[in-house]
Amino acid sequence: PEQYYVARQKGTERPFTSQYEDFDGIGTYYCAACGNPLFKSNAKFDSGCGWPSFFEPISKGSLIYQPDHSHGMERTEVLCGRCKSHLGHVFDDGPLPTGLRYCMNGVVLDFKEQDQKNETEKEQ
């Protein structure tokens, strides 16, 4: 129910409730609705805002941006580039190198841990 509310009805989960807010696993974050790769864990940072935050997406096409004028605010909504699920918002108060903070709802993210064996084989 909460995943549908966030992804399809543009809802927001309560701050500090996401399993990924204070999570430091190494791997990739995907759209929970369609499996589209969104963020690498090395782009995640602790913003203190209460939601999982990243400074850059995995690729330019992985996300769609849309103006959001709801709640009397001027924001940029972030949608999945494949299924257009609402993921969160992006702000210009993030760290270097991008200066961006992708503030995501963890309930619409899935995480897959990096396979150490495959990564080692790829490097050789």
Biopython code that builds the backbone (N, CA, C, O; Angstrom):
import numpy as np
from Bio.PDB.StructureBuilder import StructureBuilder

atoms = [
    (1, "PRO", "N", (0.805, -1.217, 0.000)),
    (1, "PRO", "CA", (0.000, 0.000, 0.000)),
    (1, "PRO", "C", (0.845, 1.277, 0.000)),
    (1, "PRO", "O", (0.550, 2.201, -0.758)),
    (2, "GLU", "N", (1.895, 1.349, 0.838)),
    (2, "GLU", "CA", (2.707, 2.566, 0.866)),
    (2, "GLU", "C", (3.496, 2.719, -0.431)),
    (2, "GLU", "O", (3.666, 3.832, -0.928)),
    (3, "GLN", "N", (3.972, 1.613, -0.973)),
    (3, "GLN", "CA", (4.715, 1.679, -2.230)),
    (3, "GLN", "C", (3.825, 2.223, -3.348)),
    (3, "GLN", "O", (4.277, 3.048, -4.143)),
    (4, "TYR", "N", (2.591, 1.784, -3.421)),
    (4, "TYR", "CA", (1.652, 2.282, -4.428)),
    (4, "TYR", "C", (1.377, 3.766, -4.199)),
    (4, "TYR", "O", (1.363, 4.552, -5.147)),
    (5, "TYR", "N", (1.159, 4.146, -2.954)),
    (5, "TYR", "CA", (0.891, 5.543, -2.603)),
    (5, "TYR", "C", (2.028, 6.455, -3.073)),
    (5, "TYR", "O", (1.776, 7.522, -3.633)),
    (6, "VAL", "N", (3.259, 6.043, -2.849)),
    (6, "VAL", "CA", (4.409, 6.863, -3.249)),
    (6, "VAL", "C", (4.607, 6.816, -4.764)),
    (6, "VAL", "O", (4.692, 7.861, -5.408)),
    (7, "ALA", "N", (4.682, 5.619, -5.334)),
    (7, "ALA", "CA", (5.018, 5.462, -6.755)),
    (7, "ALA", "C", (3.942, 5.999, -7.689)),
    (7, "ALA", "O", (4.263, 6.649, -8.683)),
    (8, "ARG", "N", (2.691, 5.745, -7.394)),
    (8, "ARG", "CA", (1.610, 6.086, -8.325)),
    (8, "ARG", "C", (0.805, 7.317, -7.930)),
    (8, "ARG", "O", (0.209, 7.970, -8.786)),
    (9, "GLN", "N", (0.784, 7.640, -6.621)),
    (9, "GLN", "CA", (0.002, 8.789, -6.172)),
    (9, "GLN", "C", (0.894, 9.940, -5.715)),
    (9, "GLN", "O", (0.420, 10.905, -5.115)),
    (10, "LYS", "N", (2.188, 9.829, -6.004)),
    (10, "LYS", "CA", (3.179, 10.864, -5.700)),
    (10, "LYS", "C", (3.236, 11.216, -4.211)),
    (10, "LYS", "O", (3.406, 12.375, -3.833)),
    (11, "GLY", "N", (3.089, 10.189, -3.387)),
    (11, "GLY", "CA", (3.151, 10.385, -1.945)),
    (11, "GLY", "C", (4.583, 10.474, -1.453)),
    (11, "GLY", "O", (5.531, 10.368, -2.230)),
    (12, "THR", "N", (4.725, 10.671, -0.153)),
    (12, "THR", "CA", (6.039, 10.737, 0.491)),
    (12, "THR", "C", (6.003, 9.894, 1.754)),
    (12, "THR", "O", (5.095, 10.028, 2.574)),
    (13, "GLU", "N", (6.997, 9.021, 1.907)),
    (13, "GLU", "CA", (7.073, 8.250, 3.143)),
    (13, "GLU", "C", (7.548, 9.164, 4.271)),
    (13, "GLU", "O", (8.175, 10.194, 4.022)),
    (14, "ARG", "N", (7.247, 8.785, 5.500)),
    (14, "ARG", "CA", (7.670, 9.592, 6.644)),
    (14, "ARG", "C", (9.197, 9.584, 6.743)),
    (14, "ARG", "O", (9.830, 8.567, 6.459)),
    (15, "PRO", "N", (9.796, 10.720, 7.146)),
    (15, "PRO", "CA", (11.258, 10.763, 7.264)),
    (15, "PRO", "C", (11.766, 9.765, 8.306)),
    (15, "PRO", "O", (11.084, 9.450, 9.281)),
    (16, "PHE", "N", (12.974, 9.284, 8.070)),
    (16, "PHE", "CA", (13.683, 8.362, 8.960)),
    (16, "PHE", "C", (12.972, 7.017, 9.124)),
    (16, "PHE", "O", (13.193, 6.325, 10.118)),
    (17, "THR", "N", (12.115, 6.633, 8.156)),
    (17, "THR", "CA", (11.431, 5.339, 8.233)),
    (17, "THR", "C", (11.929, 4.354, 7.178)),
    (17, "THR", "O", (11.598, 3.171, 7.250)),
    (18, "SER", "N", (12.703, 4.802, 6.215)),
    (18, "SER", "CA", (13.161, 3.932, 5.136)),
    (18, "SER", "C", (14.261, 2.997, 5.616)),
    (18, "SER", "O", (15.138, 3.394, 6.384)),
    (19, "GLN", "N", (14.204, 1.759, 5.159)),
    (19, "GLN", "CA", (15.268, 0.811, 5.477)),
    (19, "GLN", "C", (16.602, 1.231, 4.862)),
    (19, "GLN", "O", (17.653, 0.758, 5.293)),
    (20, "TYR", "N", (16.573, 2.110, 3.862)),
    (20, "TYR", "CA", (17.800, 2.528, 3.183)),
    (20, "TYR", "C", (18.333, 3.879, 3.652)),
    (20, "TYR", "O", (19.385, 4.315, 3.185)),
    (21, "GLU", "N", (17.633, 4.548, 4.561)),
    (21, "GLU", "CA", (18.062, 5.879, 4.999)),
    (21, "GLU", "C", (19.429, 5.814, 5.687)),
    (21, "GLU", "O", (20.305, 6.630, 5.401)),
    (22, "ASP", "N", (19.609, 4.861, 6.579)),
    (22, "ASP", "CA", (20.875, 4.712, 7.306)),
    (22, "ASP", "C", (21.505, 3.368, 6.931)),
    (22, "ASP", "O", (21.836, 2.562, 7.801)),
    (23, "PHE", "N", (21.664, 3.144, 5.644)),
    (23, "PHE", "CA", (22.119, 1.861, 5.105)),
    (23, "PHE", "C", (23.358, 2.109, 4.260)),
    (23, "PHE", "O", (23.388, 3.049, 3.466)),
    (24, "ASP", "N", (24.381, 1.275, 4.422)),
    (24, "ASP", "CA", (25.626, 1.522, 3.685)),
    (24, "ASP", "C", (26.106, 0.306, 2.890)),
    (24, "ASP", "O", (27.309, 0.126, 2.702)),
    (25, "GLY", "N", (25.181, -0.521, 2.426)),
    (25, "GLY", "CA", (25.552, -1.661, 1.592)),
    (25, "GLY", "C", (26.169, -1.207, 0.276)),
    (25, "GLY", "O", (25.878, -0.114, -0.209)),
    (26, "ILE", "N", (27.017, -2.048, -0.298)),
    (26, "ILE", "CA", (27.675, -1.733, -1.566)),
    (26, "ILE", "C", (26.952, -2.477, -2.680)),
    (26, "ILE", "O", (26.876, -3.705, -2.680)),
    (27, "GLY", "N", (26.425, -1.711, -3.628)),
    (27, "GLY", "CA", (25.681, -2.313, -4.723)),
    (27, "GLY", "C", (24.908, -1.275, -5.509)),
    (27, "GLY", "O", (25.357, -0.139, -5.666)),
    (28, "THR", "N", (23.736, -1.671, -6.006)),
    (28, "THR", "CA", (22.934, -0.824, -6.890)),
    (28, "THR", "C", (21.505, -0.730, -6.378)),
    (28, "THR", "O", (20.933, -1.708, -5.896)),
    (29, "TYR", "N", (20.941, 0.468, -6.493)),
    (29, "TYR", "CA", (19.538, 0.720, -6.149)),
    (29, "TYR", "C", (18.722, 0.729, -7.434)),
    (29, "TYR", "O", (19.110, 1.343, -8.428)),
    (30, "TYR", "N", (17.588, 0.038, -7.399)),
    (30, "TYR", "CA", (16.705, -0.117, -8.556)),
    (30, "TYR", "C", (15.314, 0.411, -8.228)),
    (30, "TYR", "O", (14.943, 0.526, -7.060)),
    (31, "CYS", "N", (14.552, 0.729, -9.263)),
    (31, "CYS", "CA", (13.141, 1.068, -9.099)),
    (31, "CYS", "C", (12.416, -0.192, -8.626)),
    (31, "CYS", "O", (12.513, -1.239, -9.267)),
    (32, "ALA", "N", (11.696, -0.099, -7.515)),
    (32, "ALA", "CA", (10.982, -1.258, -6.980)),
    (32, "ALA", "C", (9.813, -1.667, -7.870)),
    (32, "ALA", "O", (9.365, -2.812, -7.811)),
    (33, "ALA", "N", (9.317, -0.755, -8.686)),
    (33, "ALA", "CA", (8.171, -1.064, -9.545)),
    (33, "ALA", "C", (8.561, -1.808, -10.816)),
    (33, "ALA", "O", (7.822, -2.682, -11.270)),
    (34, "CYS", "N", (9.727, -1.468, -11.403)),
    (34, "CYS", "CA", (10.064, -2.066, -12.706)),
    (34, "CYS", "C", (11.482, -2.627, -12.809)),
    (34, "CYS", "O", (11.808, -3.266, -13.809)),
    (35, "GLY", "N", (12.333, -2.408, -11.807)),
    (35, "GLY", "CA", (13.684, -2.951, -11.839)),
    (35, "GLY", "C", (14.707, -2.111, -12.577)),
    (35, "GLY", "O", (15.833, -2.561, -12.787)),
    (36, "ASN", "N", (14.341, -0.900, -12.975)),
    (36, "ASN", "CA", (15.268, -0.007, -13.675)),
    (36, "ASN", "C", (16.408, 0.399, -12.731)),
    (36, "ASN", "O", (16.128, 0.849, -11.620)),
    (37, "PRO", "N", (17.691, 0.259, -13.129)),
    (37, "PRO", "CA", (18.794, 0.710, -12.279)),
    (37, "PRO", "C", (18.775, 2.232, -12.140)),
    (37, "PRO", "O", (18.655, 2.954, -13.130)),
    (38, "LEU", "N", (18.897, 2.712, -10.894)),
    (38, "LEU", "CA", (18.779, 4.150, -10.625)),
    (38, "LEU", "C", (20.050, 4.780, -10.065)),
    (38, "LEU", "O", (20.514, 5.802, -10.571)),
    (39, "PHE", "N", (20.615, 4.169, -9.017)),
    (39, "PHE", "CA", (21.763, 4.760, -8.326)),
    (39, "PHE", "C", (22.749, 3.677, -7.904)),
    (39, "PHE", "O", (22.352, 2.553, -7.596)),
    (40, "LYS", "N", (24.030, 4.019, -7.891)),
    (40, "LYS", "CA", (25.072, 3.172, -7.314)),
    (40, "LYS", "C", (25.276, 3.605, -5.861)),
    (40, "LYS", "O", (25.082, 4.772, -5.523)),
    (41, "SER", "N", (25.659, 2.678, -5.023)),
    (41, "SER", "CA", (25.846, 2.992, -3.606)),
    (41, "SER", "C", (26.964, 4.002, -3.369)),
    (41, "SER", "O", (26.947, 4.706, -2.359)),
    (42, "ASN", "N", (27.942, 4.089, -4.284)),
    (42, "ASN", "CA", (29.027, 5.056, -4.073)),
    (42, "ASN", "C", (28.580, 6.495, -4.328)),
    (42, "ASN", "O", (29.354, 7.426, -4.107)),
    (43, "ALA", "N", (27.339, 6.692, -4.790)),
    (43, "ALA", "CA", (26.780, 8.038, -4.955)),
    (43, "ALA", "C", (25.850, 8.397, -3.796)),
    (43, "ALA", "O", (25.257, 9.475, -3.792)),
    (44, "LYS", "N", (25.719, 7.505, -2.817)),
    (44, "LYS", "CA", (24.838, 7.740, -1.662)),
    (44, "LYS", "C", (25.607, 8.504, -0.591)),
    (44, "LYS", "O", (26.799, 8.275, -0.385)),
    (45, "PHE", "N", (24.913, 9.412, 0.088)),
    (45, "PHE", "CA", (25.544, 10.146, 1.180)),
    (45, "PHE", "C", (24.506, 10.422, 2.263)),
    (45, "PHE", "O", (23.302, 10.359, 2.018)),
    (46, "ASP", "N", (24.991, 10.729, 3.462)),
    (46, "ASP", "CA", (24.104, 11.032, 4.585)),
    (46, "ASP", "C", (23.805, 12.518, 4.578)),
    (46, "ASP", "O", (24.637, 13.330, 4.982)),
    (47, "SER", "N", (22.617, 12.870, 4.118)),
    (47, "SER", "CA", (22.237, 14.280, 4.030)),
    (47, "SER", "C", (21.601, 14.769, 5.322)),
    (47, "SER", "O", (21.490, 15.976, 5.538)),
    (48, "GLY", "N", (21.180, 13.846, 6.186)),
    (48, "GLY", "CA", (20.511, 14.222, 7.420)),
    (48, "GLY", "C", (19.053, 14.603, 7.232)),
    (48, "GLY", "O", (18.400, 15.027, 8.186)),
    (49, "CYS", "N", (18.527, 14.459, 6.008)),
    (49, "CYS", "CA", (17.156, 14.895, 5.716)),
    (49, "CYS", "C", (16.107, 13.851, 6.091)),
    (49, "CYS", "O", (14.920, 14.169, 6.156)),
    (50, "GLY", "N", (16.529, 12.605, 6.339)),
    (50, "GLY", "CA", (15.581, 11.568, 6.721)),
    (50, "GLY", "C", (15.185, 10.624, 5.608)),
    (50, "GLY", "O", (14.402, 9.701, 5.830)),
    (51, "TRP", "N", (15.714, 10.840, 4.411)),
    (51, "TRP", "CA", (15.439, 9.972, 3.268)),
    (51, "TRP", "C", (16.764, 9.588, 2.615)),
    (51, "TRP", "O", (17.730, 10.344, 2.714)),
    (52, "PRO", "N", (16.835, 8.436, 1.954)),
    (52, "PRO", "CA", (18.058, 8.077, 1.230)),
    (52, "PRO", "C", (18.402, 9.172, 0.216)),
    (52, "PRO", "O", (17.542, 9.626, -0.540)),
    (53, "SER", "N", (19.671, 9.588, 0.212)),
    (53, "SER", "CA", (20.097, 10.687, -0.661)),
    (53, "SER", "C", (21.301, 10.275, -1.489)),
    (53, "SER", "O", (22.188, 9.561, -1.021)),
    (54, "PHE", "N", (21.311, 10.739, -2.723)),
    (54, "PHE", "CA", (22.366, 10.423, -3.687)),
    (54, "PHE", "C", (22.779, 11.709, -4.386)),
    (54, "PHE", "O", (21.984, 12.643, -4.489)),
    (55, "PHE", "N", (24.046, 11.766, -4.878)),
    (55, "PHE", "CA", (24.476, 12.981, -5.577)),
    (55, "PHE", "C", (24.446, 12.843, -7.093)),
    (55, "PHE", "O", (24.616, 13.837, -7.800)),
    (56, "GLU", "N", (24.231, 11.617, -7.618)),
    (56, "GLU", "CA", (24.091, 11.462, -9.067)),
    (56, "GLU", "C", (23.409, 10.140, -9.388)),
    (56, "GLU", "O", (23.556, 9.166, -8.650)),
    (57, "PRO", "N", (22.656, 10.105, -10.498)),
    (57, "PRO", "CA", (22.026, 8.856, -10.926)),
    (57, "PRO", "C", (23.035, 7.952, -11.624)),
    (57, "PRO", "O", (24.141, 8.378, -11.957)),
    (58, "ILE", "N", (22.647, 6.715, -11.839)),
    (58, "ILE", "CA", (23.517, 5.740, -12.488)),
    (58, "ILE", "C", (23.767, 6.108, -13.953)),
    (58, "ILE", "O", (24.842, 5.832, -14.486)),
    (59, "SER", "N", (22.773, 6.733, -14.608)),
    (59, "SER", "CA", (22.934, 7.213, -15.983)),
    (59, "SER", "C", (21.919, 8.324, -16.237)),
    (59, "SER", "O", (20.940, 8.457, -15.502)),
    (60, "LYS", "N", (22.153, 9.112, -17.268)),
    (60, "LYS", "CA", (21.249, 10.223, -17.583)),
    (60, "LYS", "C", (19.836, 9.751, -17.884)),
    (60, "LYS", "O", (18.874, 10.410, -17.490)),
    (61, "GLY", "N", (19.689, 8.631, -18.570)),
    (61, "GLY", "CA", (18.374, 8.139, -18.952)),
    (61, "GLY", "C", (17.627, 7.373, -17.875)),
    (61, "GLY", "O", (16.478, 6.984, -18.080)),
    (62, "SER", "N", (18.264, 7.148, -16.727)),
    (62, "SER", "CA", (17.603, 6.353, -15.693)),
    (62, "SER", "C", (16.495, 7.122, -14.974)),
    (62, "SER", "O", (15.633, 6.520, -14.334)),
    (63, "LEU", "N", (16.519, 8.449, -15.080)),
    (63, "LEU", "CA", (15.535, 9.291, -14.397)),
    (63, "LEU", "C", (14.883, 10.274, -15.357)),
    (63, "LEU", "O", (15.450, 10.623, -16.392)),
    (64, "ILE", "N", (13.681, 10.716, -14.995)),
    (64, "ILE", "CA", (12.966, 11.780, -15.701)),
    (64, "ILE", "C", (12.715, 12.885, -14.683)),
    (64, "ILE", "O", (12.435, 12.611, -13.516)),
    (65, "TYR", "N", (12.815, 14.122, -15.126)),
    (65, "TYR", "CA", (12.609, 15.275, -14.243)),
    (65, "TYR", "C", (11.362, 16.029, -14.670)),
    (65, "TYR", "O", (11.089, 16.193, -15.860)),
    (66, "GLN", "N", (10.609, 16.485, -13.674)),
    (66, "GLN", "CA", (9.358, 17.170, -13.963)),
    (66, "GLN", "C", (9.152, 18.279, -12.931)),
    (66, "GLN", "O", (9.350, 18.039, -11.740)),
    (67, "PRO", "N", (8.759, 19.488, -13.352)),
    (67, "PRO", "CA", (8.473, 20.554, -12.383)),
    (67, "PRO", "C", (7.343, 20.131, -11.444)),
    (67, "PRO", "O", (6.369, 19.513, -11.873)),
    (68, "ASP", "N", (7.480, 20.464, -10.178)),
    (68, "ASP", "CA", (6.474, 20.128, -9.167)),
    (68, "ASP", "C", (6.128, 21.402, -8.403)),
    (68, "ASP", "O", (6.974, 21.966, -7.709)),
    (69, "HIS", "N", (4.897, 21.847, -8.531)),
    (69, "HIS", "CA", (4.443, 23.077, -7.867)),
    (69, "HIS", "C", (3.480, 22.769, -6.725)),
    (69, "HIS", "O", (2.762, 23.658, -6.266)),
    (70, "SER", "N", (3.457, 21.527, -6.263)),
    (70, "SER", "CA", (2.527, 21.137, -5.202)),
    (70, "SER", "C", (2.940, 21.722, -3.852)),
    (70, "SER", "O", (4.099, 22.081, -3.642)),
    (71, "HIS", "N", (1.986, 21.809, -2.960)),
    (71, "HIS", "CA", (2.208, 22.273, -1.585)),
    (71, "HIS", "C", (2.812, 23.673, -1.523)),
    (71, "HIS", "O", (3.498, 24.007, -0.557)),
    (72, "GLY", "N", (2.568, 24.490, -2.540)),
    (72, "GLY", "CA", (3.071, 25.862, -2.552)),
    (72, "GLY", "C", (4.573, 25.976, -2.704)),
    (72, "GLY", "O", (5.150, 27.014, -2.378)),
    (73, "MET", "N", (5.220, 24.921, -3.197)),
    (73, "MET", "CA", (6.679, 24.927, -3.354)),
    (73, "MET", "C", (7.049, 24.770, -4.822)),
    (73, "MET", "O", (6.269, 24.256, -5.625)),
    (74, "GLU", "N", (8.250, 25.221, -5.157)),
    (74, "GLU", "CA", (8.824, 25.024, -6.493)),
    (74, "GLU", "C", (9.912, 23.967, -6.355)),
    (74, "GLU", "O", (10.990, 24.243, -5.830)),
    (75, "ARG", "N", (9.627, 22.760, -6.825)),
    (75, "ARG", "CA", (10.590, 21.665, -6.711)),
    (75, "ARG", "C", (10.701, 20.950, -8.045)),
    (75, "ARG", "O", (9.923, 21.191, -8.968)),
    (76, "THR", "N", (11.690, 20.061, -8.128)),
    (76, "THR", "CA", (11.841, 19.210, -9.305)),
    (76, "THR", "C", (11.595, 17.773, -8.880)),
    (76, "THR", "O", (12.349, 17.204, -8.091)),
    (77, "GLU", "N", (10.534, 17.202, -9.413)),
    (77, "GLU", "CA", (10.186, 15.817, -9.124)),
    (77, "GLU", "C", (11.086, 14.885, -9.927)),
    (77, "GLU", "O", (11.449, 15.182, -11.066)),
    (78, "VAL", "N", (11.441, 13.757, -9.322)),
    (78, "VAL", "CA", (12.253, 12.735, -9.977)),
    (78, "VAL", "C", (11.379, 11.499, -10.181)),
    (78, "VAL", "O", (10.784, 10.973, -9.240)),
    (79, "LEU", "N", (11.317, 11.047, -11.445)),
    (79, "LEU", "CA", (10.532, 9.869, -11.813)),
    (79, "LEU", "C", (11.453, 8.806, -12.397)),
    (79, "LEU", "O", (12.517, 9.125, -12.929)),
    (80, "CYS", "N", (11.049, 7.557, -12.298)),
    (80, "CYS", "CA", (11.787, 6.479, -12.948)),
    (80, "CYS", "C", (11.761, 6.701, -14.453)),
    (80, "CYS", "O", (10.708, 6.983, -15.024)),
    (81, "GLY", "N", (12.903, 6.576, -15.090)),
    (81, "GLY", "CA", (13.004, 6.779, -16.528)),
    (81, "GLY", "C", (12.318, 5.702, -17.347)),
    (81, "GLY", "O", (12.089, 5.896, -18.541)),
    (82, "ARG", "N", (11.987, 4.583, -16.742)),
    (82, "ARG", "CA", (11.323, 3.495, -17.468)),
    (82, "ARG", "C", (9.809, 3.489, -17.229)),
    (82, "ARG", "O", (9.038, 3.528, -18.188)),
    (83, "CYS", "N", (9.375, 3.442, -15.970)),
    (83, "CYS", "CA", (7.940, 3.267, -15.682)),
    (83, "CYS", "C", (7.269, 4.535, -15.157)),
    (83, "CYS", "O", (6.063, 4.547, -14.910)),
    (84, "LYS", "N", (8.049, 5.593, -14.990)),
    (84, "LYS", "CA", (7.545, 6.893, -14.537)),
    (84, "LYS", "C", (6.980, 6.879, -13.116)),
    (84, "LYS", "O", (6.142, 7.717, -12.782)),
    (85, "SER", "N", (7.424, 5.945, -12.280)),
    (85, "SER", "CA", (7.042, 5.960, -10.865)),
    (85, "SER", "C", (7.656, 7.177, -10.195)),
    (85, "SER", "O", (8.784, 7.561, -10.503)),
    (86, "HIS", "N", (6.913, 7.779, -9.280)),
    (86, "HIS", "CA", (7.441, 8.889, -8.482)),
    (86, "HIS", "C", (8.480, 8.320, -7.517)),
    (86, "HIS", "O", (8.204, 7.371, -6.784)),
    (87, "LEU", "N", (9.679, 8.910, -7.524)),
    (87, "LEU", "CA", (10.756, 8.456, -6.649)),
    (87, "LEU", "C", (11.053, 9.449, -5.534)),
    (87, "LEU", "O", (11.367, 9.049, -4.413)),
    (88, "GLY", "N", (10.956, 10.734, -5.833)),
    (88, "GLY", "CA", (11.289, 11.771, -4.860)),
    (88, "GLY", "C", (11.525, 13.082, -5.575)),
    (88, "GLY", "O", (10.864, 13.395, -6.564)),
    (89, "HIS", "N", (12.492, 13.856, -5.054)),
    (89, "HIS", "CA", (12.809, 15.168, -5.626)),
    (89, "HIS", "C", (14.319, 15.364, -5.652)),
    (89, "HIS", "O", (15.054, 14.691, -4.930)),
    (90, "VAL", "N", (14.775, 16.287, -6.486)),
    (90, "VAL", "CA", (16.195, 16.636, -6.534)),
    (90, "VAL", "C", (16.341, 18.100, -6.143)),
    (90, "VAL", "O", (15.559, 18.951, -6.568)),
    (91, "PHE", "N", (17.355, 18.380, -5.326)),
    (91, "PHE", "CA", (17.626, 19.726, -4.826)),
    (91, "PHE", "C", (19.070, 20.093, -5.135)),
    (91, "PHE", "O", (19.906, 19.219, -5.364)),
    (92, "ASP", "N", (19.358, 21.388, -5.141)),
    (92, "ASP", "CA", (20.716, 21.847, -5.490)),
    (92, "ASP", "C", (21.561, 22.151, -4.257)),
    (92, "ASP", "O", (22.379, 23.071, -4.280)),
    (93, "ASP", "N", (21.371, 21.390, -3.183)),
    (93, "ASP", "CA", (22.148, 21.602, -1.958)),
    (93, "ASP", "C", (22.974, 20.369, -1.586)),
    (93, "ASP", "O", (23.251, 20.135, -0.410)),
    (94, "GLY", "N", (23.365, 19.589, -2.587)),
    (94, "GLY", "CA", (24.128, 18.371, -2.343)),
    (94, "GLY", "C", (25.629, 18.601, -2.354)),
    (94, "GLY", "O", (26.087, 19.726, -2.550)),
    (95, "PRO", "N", (26.395, 17.538, -2.145)),
    (95, "PRO", "CA", (27.855, 17.634, -2.092)),
    (95, "PRO", "C", (28.482, 17.658, -3.487)),
    (95, "PRO", "O", (27.805, 17.429, -4.489)),
    (96, "LEU", "N", (29.763, 17.933, -3.532)),
    (96, "LEU", "CA", (30.528, 17.799, -4.767)),
    (96, "LEU", "C", (30.562, 16.319, -5.131)),
    (96, "LEU", "O", (30.475, 15.495, -4.220)),
    (97, "PRO", "N", (30.680, 15.937, -6.353)),
    (97, "PRO", "CA", (31.043, 16.767, -7.498)),
    (97, "PRO", "C", (29.853, 17.414, -8.207)),
    (97, "PRO", "O", (30.057, 18.270, -9.067)),
    (98, "THR", "N", (28.611, 17.029, -7.872)),
    (98, "THR", "CA", (27.465, 17.534, -8.636)),
    (98, "THR", "C", (26.751, 18.705, -7.972)),
    (98, "THR", "O", (26.135, 19.523, -8.656)),
    (99, "GLY", "N", (26.827, 18.793, -6.644)),
    (99, "GLY", "CA", (26.068, 19.807, -5.919)),
    (99, "GLY", "C", (24.590, 19.474, -5.823)),
    (99, "GLY", "O", (23.787, 20.316, -5.420)),
    (100, "LEU", "N", (24.223, 18.245, -6.192)),
    (100, "LEU", "CA", (22.815, 17.842, -6.196)),
    (100, "LEU", "C", (22.527, 16.862, -5.063)),
    (100, "LEU", "O", (23.397, 16.106, -4.630)),
    (101, "ARG", "N", (21.275, 16.898, -4.595)),
    (101, "ARG", "CA", (20.799, 15.942, -3.588)),
    (101, "ARG", "C", (19.519, 15.312, -4.113)),
    (101, "ARG", "O", (18.460, 15.938, -4.124)),
    (102, "TYR", "N", (19.633, 14.063, -4.548)),
    (102, "TYR", "CA", (18.476, 13.293, -4.971)),
    (102, "TYR", "C", (17.877, 12.687, -3.705)),
    (102, "TYR", "O", (18.410, 11.719, -3.163)),
    (103, "CYS", "N", (16.783, 13.251, -3.242)),
    (103, "CYS", "CA", (16.119, 12.843, -2.008)),
    (103, "CYS", "C", (15.028, 11.839, -2.378)),
    (103, "CYS", "O", (13.971, 12.225, -2.879)),
    (104, "MET", "N", (15.281, 10.562, -2.134)),
    (104, "MET", "CA", (14.428, 9.494, -2.639)),
    (104, "MET", "C", (13.607, 8.840, -1.529)),
    (104, "MET", "O", (14.046, 8.759, -0.382)),
    (105, "ASN", "N", (12.432, 8.385, -1.882)),
    (105, "ASN", "CA", (11.608, 7.585, -0.983)),
    (105, "ASN", "C", (12.117, 6.147, -1.040)),
    (105, "ASN", "O", (12.064, 5.509, -2.091)),
    (106, "GLY", "N", (12.606, 5.641, 0.079)),
    (106, "GLY", "CA", (13.176, 4.303, 0.096)),
    (106, "GLY", "C", (12.194, 3.200, -0.229)),
    (106, "GLY", "O", (12.596, 2.142, -0.712)),
    (107, "VAL", "N", (10.909, 3.423, 0.025)),
    (107, "VAL", "CA", (9.898, 2.396, -0.221)),
    (107, "VAL", "C", (9.770, 2.063, -1.709)),
    (107, "VAL", "O", (9.266, 0.995, -2.057)),
    (108, "VAL", "N", (10.215, 2.954, -2.586)),
    (108, "VAL", "CA", (10.152, 2.689, -4.031)),
    (108, "VAL", "C", (11.516, 2.281, -4.597)),
    (108, "VAL", "O", (11.708, 2.265, -5.813)),
    (109, "LEU", "N", (12.463, 1.950, -3.706)),
    (109, "LEU", "CA", (13.783, 1.481, -4.118)),
    (109, "LEU", "C", (13.967, 0.021, -3.721)),
    (109, "LEU", "O", (13.497, -0.412, -2.668)),
    (110, "ASP", "N", (14.649, -0.722, -4.564)),
    (110, "ASP", "CA", (15.141, -2.056, -4.228)),
    (110, "ASP", "C", (16.657, -1.975, -4.290)),
    (110, "ASP", "O", (17.209, -1.203, -5.075)),
    (111, "PHE", "N", (17.328, -2.761, -3.472)),
    (111, "PHE", "CA", (18.788, -2.757, -3.443)),
    (111, "PHE", "C", (19.297, -4.153, -3.752)),
    (111, "PHE", "O", (18.782, -5.144, -3.236)),
    (112, "LYS", "N", (20.311, -4.218, -4.599)),
    (112, "LYS", "CA", (20.980, -5.490, -4.875)),
    (112, "LYS", "C", (22.449, -5.309, -4.549)),
    (112, "LYS", "O", (23.123, -4.429, -5.085)),
    (113, "GLU", "N", (22.931, -6.162, -3.656)),
    (113, "GLU", "CA", (24.322, -6.096, -3.238)),
    (113, "GLU", "C", (25.240, -6.465, -4.397)),
    (113, "GLU", "O", (24.925, -7.330, -5.214)),
    (114, "GLN", "N", (26.380, -5.786, -4.444)),
    (114, "GLN", "CA", (27.376, -6.062, -5.480)),
    (114, "GLN", "C", (27.920, -7.463, -5.295)),
    (114, "GLN", "O", (28.252, -7.862, -4.178)),
    (115, "ASP", "N", (28.013, -8.204, -6.370)),
    (115, "ASP", "CA", (28.573, -9.546, -6.356)),
    (115, "ASP", "C", (30.090, -9.414, -6.427)),
    (115, "ASP", "O", (30.639, -9.100, -7.483)),
    (116, "GLN", "N", (30.764, -9.652, -5.311)),
    (116, "GLN", "CA", (32.219, -9.468, -5.237)),
    (116, "GLN", "C", (32.961, -10.345, -6.243)),
    (116, "GLN", "O", (33.942, -9.901, -6.839)),
    (117, "LYS", "N", (32.507, -11.580, -6.439)),
    (117, "LYS", "CA", (33.184, -12.499, -7.358)),
    (117, "LYS", "C", (33.134, -11.967, -8.790)),
    (117, "LYS", "O", (34.153, -11.938, -9.479)),
    (118, "ASN", "N", (31.949, -11.546, -9.237)),
    (118, "ASN", "CA", (31.814, -11.039, -10.603)),
    (118, "ASN", "C", (32.597, -9.754, -10.807)),
    (118, "ASN", "O", (33.178, -9.548, -11.872)),
    (119, "GLU", "N", (32.621, -8.889, -9.802)),
    (119, "GLU", "CA", (33.368, -7.636, -9.928)),
    (119, "GLU", "C", (34.863, -7.914, -10.055)),
    (119, "GLU", "O", (35.554, -7.238, -10.817)),
    (120, "THR", "N", (35.370, -8.907, -9.315)),
    (120, "THR", "CA", (36.784, -9.260, -9.394)),
    (120, "THR", "C", (37.111, -9.810, -10.781)),
    (120, "THR", "O", (38.151, -9.478, -11.350)),
    (121, "GLU", "N", (36.229, -10.648, -11.326)),
    (121, "GLU", "CA", (36.457, -11.216, -12.655)),
    (121, "GLU", "C", (36.454, -10.133, -13.729)),
    (121, "GLU", "O", (37.232, -10.207, -14.679)),
    (122, "LYS", "N", (35.593, -9.131, -13.592)),
    (122, "LYS", "CA", (35.510, -8.049, -14.578)),
    (122, "LYS", "C", (36.778, -7.204, -14.588)),
    (122, "LYS", "O", (37.181, -6.691, -15.632)),
    (123, "GLU", "N", (37.411, -7.060, -13.413)),
    (123, "GLU", "CA", (38.607, -6.224, -13.313)),
    (123, "GLU", "C", (39.821, -6.894, -13.944)),
    (123, "GLU", "O", (40.771, -6.203, -14.313)),
    (124, "GLN", "N", (39.819, -8.216, -14.078)),
    (124, "GLN", "CA", (40.994, -8.932, -14.594)),
    (124, "GLN", "C", (41.041, -8.921, -16.097)),
    (124, "GLN", "O", (41.965, -9.479, -16.689)),
]
sb = StructureBuilder()
sb.init_structure("model")
sb.init_model(0)
sb.init_chain("A")
sb.init_seg("    ")
for serial, (resi, resn, name, xyz) in enumerate(atoms, 1):
    if name == "N":
        sb.init_residue(resn, " ", resi, " ")
    sb.init_atom(name, np.array(xyz, "f"), 0.0, 1.0, " ", f" {name:<3s}", serial, name[0])
structure = sb.get_structure()
